[in-house]
């Protein structure tokens, strides 16, 4: 049986910062073209959620506030679960002055490989259970 060649990553983790409570880890990734994006690992300890009643049997979902909601199965077993929130674009065209991503303008869309590499890098830091895409508020945008 032939051995697979080593995986060649075109992106690199430039920095990783974990919140004081351990609930989130923000990764800054440098892409092959020198641009940077962020990916965020959201960790949820379901042992703290037993009194919340779970989520009606559905899988864990990231809410707009970045908090994860455990399923009843997770709450019952007291597991730690991690969701990765990946970037799909560099920058944003909205130009919101309160947001550093918005002030840089839209630089471009990521390739499928660049999106997948965010998962590869995150799996070195946590066991990822779910993947969600960052959504930028672009209501009212003319297409």
C-alpha atoms as an extended CHARMM CRD file, in Angstrom:
* protein
*
       143  EXT
         1         1  UNK       CA              0.0000000000        0.0000000000        0.0000000000  PROA      1               0.0000000000
         2         2  UNK       CA              1.3600000000        3.3920000000       -1.0160000000  PROA      2               0.0000000000
         3         3  UNK       CA              1.7630000000        6.0180000000        1.7050000000  PROA      3               0.0000000000
         4         4  UNK       CA             -0.0940000000        9.2800000000        1.2240000000  PROA      4               0.0000000000
         5         5  UNK       CA              2.0980000000       12.3590000000        0.7690000000  PROA      5               0.0000000000
         6         6  UNK       CA              2.1330000000       14.7560000000        3.7090000000  PROA      6               0.0000000000
         7         7  UNK       CA             -0.5830000000       17.3930000000        3.7270000000  PROA      7               0.0000000000
         8         8  UNK       CA              0.7180000000       20.7150000000        2.4500000000  PROA      8               0.0000000000
         9         9  UNK       CA             -0.9690000000       23.6950000000        4.0460000000  PROA      9               0.0000000000
        10        10  UNK       CA             -0.9490000000       26.9450000000        2.1830000000  PROA      10              0.0000000000
        11        11  UNK       CA             -2.1700000000       28.8910000000        5.2050000000  PROA      11              0.0000000000
        12        12  UNK       CA             -0.6160000000       29.2380000000        8.6450000000  PROA      12              0.0000000000
        13        13  UNK       CA             -1.8960000000       30.1310000000       12.1030000000  PROA      13              0.0000000000
        14        14  UNK       CA             -0.3060000000       33.4900000000       12.8840000000  PROA      14              0.0000000000
        15        15  UNK       CA             -1.8550000000       33.8190000000       16.3450000000  PROA      15              0.0000000000
        16        16  UNK       CA             -4.3540000000       32.0520000000       18.5840000000  PROA      16              0.0000000000
        17        17  UNK       CA             -6.0220000000       33.6720000000       21.5780000000  PROA      17              0.0000000000
        18        18  UNK       CA             -8.2560000000       31.8610000000       24.0590000000  PROA      18              0.0000000000
        19        19  UNK       CA            -10.7600000000       33.7450000000       26.2110000000  PROA      19              0.0000000000
        20        20  UNK       CA            -10.2660000000       33.8030000000       29.9750000000  PROA      20              0.0000000000
        21        21  UNK       CA            -13.1570000000       31.3790000000       30.4910000000  PROA      21              0.0000000000
        22        22  UNK       CA            -11.8880000000       29.0090000000       27.7700000000  PROA      22              0.0000000000
        23        23  UNK       CA            -15.1430000000       29.3360000000       25.8450000000  PROA      23              0.0000000000
        24        24  UNK       CA            -13.6660000000       30.6900000000       22.6360000000  PROA      24              0.0000000000
        25        25  UNK       CA            -10.3760000000       30.5040000000       20.7850000000  PROA      25              0.0000000000
        26        26  UNK       CA             -9.8010000000       33.0070000000       18.0110000000  PROA      26              0.0000000000
        27        27  UNK       CA             -7.2830000000       31.9830000000       15.3420000000  PROA      27              0.0000000000
        28        28  UNK       CA             -5.6910000000       34.4770000000       12.9740000000  PROA      28              0.0000000000
        29        29  UNK       CA             -4.6600000000       32.7340000000        9.7630000000  PROA      29              0.0000000000
        30        30  UNK       CA             -2.3320000000       34.0690000000        7.0930000000  PROA      30              0.0000000000
        31        31  UNK       CA             -3.2560000000       32.9070000000        3.6080000000  PROA      31              0.0000000000
        32        32  UNK       CA             -0.7920000000       32.1320000000        0.8160000000  PROA      32              0.0000000000
        33        33  UNK       CA             -1.4140000000       35.5760000000       -0.7140000000  PROA      33              0.0000000000
        34        34  UNK       CA             -0.5400000000       37.3540000000        2.5460000000  PROA      34              0.0000000000
        35        35  UNK       CA             -4.1270000000       38.2850000000        3.4570000000  PROA      35              0.0000000000
        36        36  UNK       CA             -5.4740000000       37.2810000000        6.8660000000  PROA      36              0.0000000000
        37        37  UNK       CA             -8.7640000000       35.8380000000        8.1230000000  PROA      37              0.0000000000
        38        38  UNK       CA            -10.0950000000       34.7150000000       11.4780000000  PROA      38              0.0000000000
        39        39  UNK       CA            -11.6830000000       31.4580000000       12.5270000000  PROA      39              0.0000000000
        40        40  UNK       CA            -13.2440000000       30.9800000000       15.9700000000  PROA      40              0.0000000000
        41        41  UNK       CA            -13.5750000000       27.8050000000       18.0090000000  PROA      41              0.0000000000
        42        42  UNK       CA            -16.5700000000       27.9850000000       20.3490000000  PROA      42              0.0000000000
        43        43  UNK       CA            -16.3540000000       25.4370000000       23.1580000000  PROA      43              0.0000000000
        44        44  UNK       CA            -19.3840000000       24.4870000000       25.1590000000  PROA      44              0.0000000000
        45        45  UNK       CA            -19.2280000000       22.5090000000       28.3870000000  PROA      45              0.0000000000
        46        46  UNK       CA            -22.6120000000       20.8340000000       28.5360000000  PROA      46              0.0000000000
        47        47  UNK       CA            -22.1870000000       19.9370000000       32.2120000000  PROA      47              0.0000000000
        48        48  UNK       CA            -23.1680000000       23.5720000000       32.8860000000  PROA      48              0.0000000000
        49        49  UNK       CA            -26.3720000000       23.2080000000       30.8290000000  PROA      49              0.0000000000
        50        50  UNK       CA            -28.2160000000       20.4300000000       32.6310000000  PROA      50              0.0000000000
        51        51  UNK       CA            -30.6060000000       22.8850000000       34.2410000000  PROA      51              0.0000000000
        52        52  UNK       CA            -31.3120000000       24.5840000000       30.8880000000  PROA      52              0.0000000000
        53        53  UNK       CA            -33.2440000000       21.6040000000       29.5480000000  PROA      53              0.0000000000
        54        54  UNK       CA            -31.3330000000       21.1090000000       26.3090000000  PROA      54              0.0000000000
        55        55  UNK       CA            -32.4660000000       21.9190000000       22.8350000000  PROA      55              0.0000000000
        56        56  UNK       CA            -35.3320000000       19.5890000000       22.0480000000  PROA      56              0.0000000000
        57        57  UNK       CA            -33.1170000000       16.8550000000       20.6150000000  PROA      57              0.0000000000
        58        58  UNK       CA            -31.4820000000       18.8980000000       17.8850000000  PROA      58              0.0000000000
        59        59  UNK       CA            -27.7330000000       19.0950000000       17.4560000000  PROA      59              0.0000000000
        60        60  UNK       CA            -25.7550000000       21.9330000000       19.0050000000  PROA      60              0.0000000000
        61        61  UNK       CA            -26.1760000000       25.1820000000       17.1020000000  PROA      61              0.0000000000
        62        62  UNK       CA            -24.2670000000       28.4430000000       17.3200000000  PROA      62              0.0000000000
        63        63  UNK       CA            -26.5030000000       31.4000000000       17.9500000000  PROA      63              0.0000000000
        64        64  UNK       CA            -25.8990000000       34.9150000000       16.6820000000  PROA      64              0.0000000000
        65        65  UNK       CA            -24.3700000000       35.7790000000       20.0490000000  PROA      65              0.0000000000
        66        66  UNK       CA            -21.7560000000       33.0650000000       19.5820000000  PROA      66              0.0000000000
        67        67  UNK       CA            -23.1130000000       30.9210000000       22.4200000000  PROA      67              0.0000000000
        68        68  UNK       CA            -23.6960000000       27.2750000000       21.6980000000  PROA      68              0.0000000000
        69        69  UNK       CA            -26.9130000000       25.5310000000       22.6700000000  PROA      69              0.0000000000
        70        70  UNK       CA            -26.4600000000       21.8990000000       23.7010000000  PROA      70              0.0000000000
        71        71  UNK       CA            -28.6230000000       19.0280000000       22.5890000000  PROA      71              0.0000000000
        72        72  UNK       CA            -30.3440000000       17.0050000000       25.3340000000  PROA      72              0.0000000000
        73        73  UNK       CA            -27.9650000000       14.1270000000       24.6130000000  PROA      73              0.0000000000
        74        74  UNK       CA            -24.9450000000       16.3600000000       25.2310000000  PROA      74              0.0000000000
        75        75  UNK       CA            -26.4170000000       17.7780000000       28.4340000000  PROA      75              0.0000000000
        76        76  UNK       CA            -27.1790000000       14.2870000000       29.7130000000  PROA      76              0.0000000000
        77        77  UNK       CA            -23.6200000000       13.0710000000       29.1820000000  PROA      77              0.0000000000
        78        78  UNK       CA            -21.8180000000       16.2260000000       30.3070000000  PROA      78              0.0000000000
        79        79  UNK       CA            -19.5080000000       16.4420000000       27.3010000000  PROA      79              0.0000000000
        80        80  UNK       CA            -17.4550000000       19.3420000000       26.0650000000  PROA      80              0.0000000000
        81        81  UNK       CA            -18.3140000000       20.1340000000       22.4520000000  PROA      81              0.0000000000
        82        82  UNK       CA            -16.6340000000       22.5090000000       20.0400000000  PROA      82              0.0000000000
        83        83  UNK       CA            -17.9970000000       24.3390000000       17.0130000000  PROA      83              0.0000000000
        84        84  UNK       CA            -15.7400000000       26.0260000000       14.4750000000  PROA      84              0.0000000000
        85        85  UNK       CA            -16.9170000000       29.2590000000       12.8920000000  PROA      85              0.0000000000
        86        86  UNK       CA            -15.0410000000       29.6590000000        9.5940000000  PROA      86              0.0000000000
        87        87  UNK       CA            -14.4870000000       32.6580000000        7.3590000000  PROA      87              0.0000000000
        88        88  UNK       CA            -15.5320000000       32.4430000000        3.7300000000  PROA      88              0.0000000000
        89        89  UNK       CA            -14.3410000000       35.8960000000        2.6570000000  PROA      89              0.0000000000
        90        90  UNK       CA            -11.4670000000       38.2620000000        3.3000000000  PROA      90              0.0000000000
        91        91  UNK       CA            -12.8990000000       41.5730000000        4.4200000000  PROA      91              0.0000000000
        92        92  UNK       CA            -16.4080000000       42.9270000000        4.0150000000  PROA      92              0.0000000000
        93        93  UNK       CA            -17.9580000000       45.4270000000        1.6380000000  PROA      93              0.0000000000
        94        94  UNK       CA            -20.2670000000       47.0410000000        4.1830000000  PROA      94              0.0000000000
        95        95  UNK       CA            -17.7260000000       49.5780000000        5.4660000000  PROA      95              0.0000000000
        96        96  UNK       CA            -19.0100000000       49.6900000000        9.0540000000  PROA      96              0.0000000000
        97        97  UNK       CA            -16.6530000000       51.9730000000       10.9830000000  PROA      97              0.0000000000
        98        98  UNK       CA            -17.0440000000       50.0120000000       14.2400000000  PROA      98              0.0000000000
        99        99  UNK       CA            -15.7650000000       46.7880000000       12.6470000000  PROA      99              0.0000000000
       100       100  UNK       CA            -12.1430000000       46.2160000000       11.6290000000  PROA      100             0.0000000000
       101       101  UNK       CA            -13.2240000000       43.7410000000        8.9490000000  PROA      101             0.0000000000
       102       102  UNK       CA            -15.7020000000       46.2470000000        7.5380000000  PROA      102             0.0000000000
       103       103  UNK       CA            -13.1440000000       49.0180000000        7.3170000000  PROA      103             0.0000000000
       104       104  UNK       CA            -10.8210000000       46.9680000000        5.1040000000  PROA      104             0.0000000000
       105       105  UNK       CA            -13.3610000000       46.4900000000        2.3180000000  PROA      105             0.0000000000
       106       106  UNK       CA            -14.0740000000       43.2270000000        0.5430000000  PROA      106             0.0000000000
       107       107  UNK       CA            -10.8110000000       41.6840000000       -0.6220000000  PROA      107             0.0000000000
       108       108  UNK       CA            -12.2720000000       38.4590000000       -2.0220000000  PROA      108             0.0000000000
       109       109  UNK       CA            -13.8000000000       35.0620000000       -1.4770000000  PROA      109             0.0000000000
       110       110  UNK       CA            -11.8150000000       32.1670000000       -0.0370000000  PROA      110             0.0000000000
       111       111  UNK       CA            -11.3000000000       28.9900000000       -2.0340000000  PROA      111             0.0000000000
       112       112  UNK       CA            -12.7840000000       25.7310000000       -0.7730000000  PROA      112             0.0000000000
       113       113  UNK       CA             -9.2690000000       24.6660000000        0.2170000000  PROA      113             0.0000000000
       114       114  UNK       CA             -8.6990000000       27.8300000000        2.2770000000  PROA      114             0.0000000000
       115       115  UNK       CA            -11.9900000000       27.2400000000        4.0940000000  PROA      115             0.0000000000
       116       116  UNK       CA            -11.1600000000       23.5760000000        4.7290000000  PROA      116             0.0000000000
       117       117  UNK       CA             -7.7010000000       24.4680000000        6.0480000000  PROA      117             0.0000000000
       118       118  UNK       CA             -9.3680000000       26.4530000000        8.8340000000  PROA      118             0.0000000000
       119       119  UNK       CA            -10.8460000000       23.1590000000       10.0330000000  PROA      119             0.0000000000
       120       120  UNK       CA             -7.5000000000       21.3720000000        9.7360000000  PROA      120             0.0000000000
       121       121  UNK       CA             -5.7970000000       24.0460000000       11.8580000000  PROA      121             0.0000000000
       122       122  UNK       CA             -8.6410000000       24.0990000000       14.4190000000  PROA      122             0.0000000000
       123       123  UNK       CA             -8.5350000000       20.3250000000       14.8620000000  PROA      123             0.0000000000
       124       124  UNK       CA             -5.0200000000       20.7370000000       16.2490000000  PROA      124             0.0000000000
       125       125  UNK       CA             -6.5080000000       22.7780000000       19.0990000000  PROA      125             0.0000000000
       126       126  UNK       CA             -9.8470000000       21.0690000000       19.7480000000  PROA      126             0.0000000000
       127       127  UNK       CA            -12.0620000000       18.1820000000       18.7480000000  PROA      127             0.0000000000
       128       128  UNK       CA            -14.4380000000       19.9450000000       16.3730000000  PROA      128             0.0000000000
       129       129  UNK       CA            -18.0010000000       18.6570000000       16.3580000000  PROA      129             0.0000000000
       130       130  UNK       CA            -19.7150000000       21.2460000000       14.1420000000  PROA      130             0.0000000000
       131       131  UNK       CA            -18.7280000000       23.8000000000       11.5190000000  PROA      131             0.0000000000
       132       132  UNK       CA            -20.6550000000       26.9940000000       10.7990000000  PROA      132             0.0000000000
       133       133  UNK       CA            -19.9350000000       29.9160000000        8.4890000000  PROA      133             0.0000000000
       134       134  UNK       CA            -19.5050000000       33.4730000000        9.7100000000  PROA      134             0.0000000000
       135       135  UNK       CA            -22.3190000000       35.6160000000        8.3980000000  PROA      135             0.0000000000
       136       136  UNK       CA            -21.8740000000       39.2860000000        7.8220000000  PROA      136             0.0000000000
       137       137  UNK       CA            -24.9200000000       41.4910000000        8.0300000000  PROA      137             0.0000000000
       138       138  UNK       CA            -25.4600000000       42.6850000000        4.4900000000  PROA      138             0.0000000000
       139       139  UNK       CA            -29.1400000000       43.5300000000        4.5090000000  PROA      139             0.0000000000
       140       140  UNK       CA            -30.1010000000       46.1280000000        1.9610000000  PROA      140             0.0000000000
       141       141  UNK       CA            -27.0730000000       45.4580000000       -0.1910000000  PROA      141             0.0000000000
       142       142  UNK       CA            -27.7040000000       46.0190000000       -3.9030000000  PROA      142             0.0000000000
       143       143  UNK       CA            -26.7910000000       42.9950000000       -6.0000000000  PROA      143             0.0000000000
